[in-house]
Amino acid sequence: MTKNLDKEGLRSIFKDYDLFFIDIWGVVHNGIKLHEEAIKTLKEIEKAKKIYVLLTNAPRPNNTVKIFLNNMGMNKNIQGKVYTSGEAALNYLKKNHL
């Protein structure tokens, strides 16, 4: 079932799921500052001991994006769940010796 979360937000379905894949750019930050409501929601997910992954299609390693988020003021334990397409590409290349 699909639900538009624009008005009600993630909190409206929070209890129904144990795993969340959350985009970073535009959802967690706007490129300049963190969206405080998104950070509050991530903290609620952590407090409820639910799993989430912060995804981005940034062509950079995870650590580069974590540093960027840290510079915006994101808590380090939230940053631990960042995964980038750049990291996925690097891992693939390392694994396959390309």
Summary of the structure (lengths in Angstrom):
residues: 98
radius of gyration: 14.5
end to end distance: 40.4
largest distance: 46.6
contacts: 241
relative contact order: 0.16
helix: 46%
strand: 17%
